[in-house]
Amino acid sequence: MPDLLIILLAGLFLPLFPLSMVFNALLDRIQHPWLRSVLFIAWPFNGLFILLYSQVNLPDWLLALALSTSALYAFRMLSLREVNQWNQFLATSLWSLLWLPVMQDTPPALLYGYAIGMSVPLVLLAFLSAGLVRRFGAAYTGLTTGLARTIPRYSGLLVTVVVAAIATPLFPSFFIMLHLVVDSLSVMPLVAMALLLIWLLWSWAGAQLIQGLIVGRASDIKIADMGNTTITLYSMVLIALVVGGIILGGVIL
């Protein structure tokens, strides 16, 4: 029973369905980007700490539950129009996959590196979403279209951050997913296929999000674009992510 309680507690932070609904219900109530960002960083760290500190024996059925949770939220992302909810569903889908390296006895430093690499793009997207709300009053695809013409610098950053979040080269999540797929391919091919399907769903959902915001008829109202200082700060973080991804790839591949 103690082991099961620890797994349930960790399942709140490394989301497993239906415990994953707790995290999403909490984020639905929190709209401030700084508070959301703190949760995006701290939430998976808590789950990893619980599992690593307790050294609990993890049953095999957790693998299927983790993959199912990730696939469920990846699929649900396809129908979402609100950017913040899209972001938190992606977080749920990403973090549930951290059960796989935990079950493979991955070193703690690498596990925390995985969590950081997955979460930083989510933090950036939380602030970009807040920027949409400030400019347009809401952050919905289809409501704010044609951003590439209205606010081109913001749009370029938004596309890059979404690309980073959905595990595209050369960002950390890409190397994490590639490592999980390659490791599973010879031993558990069904797991590798499930990971590839989840990866495809992320890409599909990301393309839909970008299309719903960037293309289309531009607003006739003049909207302030991002300033040079803000562009520089975001760019520095994205460059650091690419460098970190390349280093991580060299370590795990």
SVG drawing of the C-alpha trace seen along z (x, -y; Angstrom):
<svg xmlns="http://www.w3.org/2000/svg" viewBox="-13 -51 41 58">
<polyline fill="none" stroke="black" stroke-width="0.4" points="0.0,0.0 2.7,-2.6 4.2,-2.0 0.7,-2.6 0.3,-5.8 3.7,-7.1 2.8,-6.2 -0.5,-8.1 1.2,-11.1 3.8,-11.1 1.0,-10.6 -0.3,-14.1 3.0,-15.7 4.0,-13.4 0.4,-13.3 -1.3,-10.0 -5.0,-9.9 -7.3,-10.6 -5.0,-12.3 -3.9,-14.6 -7.2,-16.4 -6.0,-18.0 -3.1,-19.8 -5.3,-21.0 -8.0,-22.2 -5.4,-24.1 -4.0,-25.8 -7.5,-26.7 -7.8,-28.8 -4.4,-30.5 -4.1,-33.0 -1.1,-35.0 1.9,-34.0 4.5,-34.2 2.4,-31.8 1.8,-29.5 5.5,-29.5 6.4,-28.6 4.1,-25.6 5.5,-24.6 9.0,-24.3 8.2,-23.0 5.4,-20.5 7.4,-17.8 10.4,-18.3 8.1,-17.4 7.1,-14.2 10.7,-13.2 11.8,-14.0 9.1,-11.9 10.0,-8.9 13.8,-9.2 13.7,-9.9 11.3,-7.0 13.0,-4.5 9.6,-2.8 9.3,0.3 7.2,-0.7 4.9,1.9 4.9,2.6 1.3,1.4 2.5,-2.2 4.2,-2.2 0.8,-1.6 -0.9,-4.2 1.8,-6.8 1.6,-6.2 -2.2,-6.3 -2.2,-9.5 0.2,-11.2 -1.6,-10.0 -5.0,-11.1 -3.9,-14.7 -2.0,-14.9 -5.2,-13.9 -7.3,-16.3 -4.9,-19.2 -6.2,-18.8 -9.5,-20.3 -8.3,-23.1 -8.5,-26.8 -7.4,-28.5 -3.6,-28.8 -3.2,-28.5 -5.2,-25.3 -3.3,-24.0 -0.1,-24.7 -1.2,-22.9 -2.4,-19.9 1.0,-19.7 2.6,-19.9 0.5,-17.0 1.3,-14.9 5.1,-15.6 5.5,-15.0 3.6,-11.8 6.3,-10.4 8.9,-11.0 7.7,-7.8 9.5,-5.9 13.1,-7.1 12.3,-6.8 11.4,-3.1 14.7,-2.7 16.7,-3.8 18.0,-7.0 20.4,-9.0 18.7,-11.7 20.7,-14.5 19.5,-13.5 15.9,-13.2 15.9,-16.7 17.5,-17.8 14.7,-16.2 12.1,-18.1 13.8,-21.4 14.2,-20.8 10.5,-20.0 9.3,-22.8 11.1,-25.9 9.3,-26.2 6.0,-25.9 7.1,-28.8 7.9,-30.9 4.5,-30.1 2.8,-31.1 4.2,-34.6 3.5,-34.8 -0.1,-33.8 -0.3,-36.6 1.0,-38.9 -1.9,-37.9 -4.4,-38.6 -2.9,-42.0 -3.1,-42.9 -6.4,-41.3 -8.3,-40.5 -8.1,-36.8 -5.7,-34.1 -7.9,-31.9 -7.0,-30.5 -9.4,-31.8 -10.1,-34.9 -6.7,-36.5 -5.6,-35.6 -3.1,-37.1 -0.5,-37.8 2.3,-37.4 1.3,-40.6 0.0,-42.4 2.9,-41.7 5.6,-39.9 8.3,-39.9 5.9,-38.4 4.7,-35.9 8.3,-34.7 8.9,-34.1 5.6,-32.3 6.3,-29.9 9.8,-29.2 8.5,-28.6 5.7,-26.2 8.3,-24.4 10.5,-24.0 7.7,-22.8 6.6,-20.0 10.0,-18.3 11.5,-19.6 15.2,-19.5 17.5,-20.8 15.6,-21.4 15.9,-19.2 12.5,-17.5 13.5,-16.2 16.6,-14.4 14.6,-13.1 11.9,-11.6 14.5,-10.3 16.3,-8.5 13.1,-7.0 12.0,-5.8 15.4,-4.3 15.7,-2.6 12.2,-1.1 12.5,0.0 14.3,3.3 12.9,4.2 9.3,2.9 8.4,2.0 4.8,1.2 6.0,-1.4 8.2,-2.9 5.1,-3.1 3.0,-4.7 5.8,-7.3 5.9,-8.1 2.1,-8.5 2.2,-10.9 5.0,-12.8 2.9,-13.0 -0.1,-14.3 2.0,-17.0 3.2,-18.1 -0.3,-18.1 -1.6,-20.1 1.3,-22.6 0.6,-23.1 -3.0,-23.8 -2.2,-26.3 0.2,-28.1 -2.2,-28.2 -5.0,-29.4 -3.0,-32.4 -0.4,-33.3 -2.2,-33.0 -5.5,-34.5 -6.9,-38.0 -4.8,-40.5 -6.5,-43.0 -7.1,-46.5 -6.3,-47.8 -2.7,-48.8 -1.2,-46.6 2.1,-47.2 4.7,-44.5 7.5,-43.2 10.3,-45.6 14.0,-44.8 14.8,-44.1 12.0,-41.5 13.0,-39.9 16.6,-39.7 15.6,-38.0 13.4,-35.4 16.1,-34.8 18.8,-34.2 16.6,-31.6 15.9,-29.8 19.6,-29.8 20.3,-28.4 17.7,-25.7 19.3,-24.7 22.8,-24.5 21.3,-22.5 19.6,-20.2 22.7,-19.6 24.7,-18.8 21.9,-16.6 21.8,-14.8 25.5,-14.1 25.1,-12.7 22.1,-10.4 22.5,-9.3"/>
</svg>
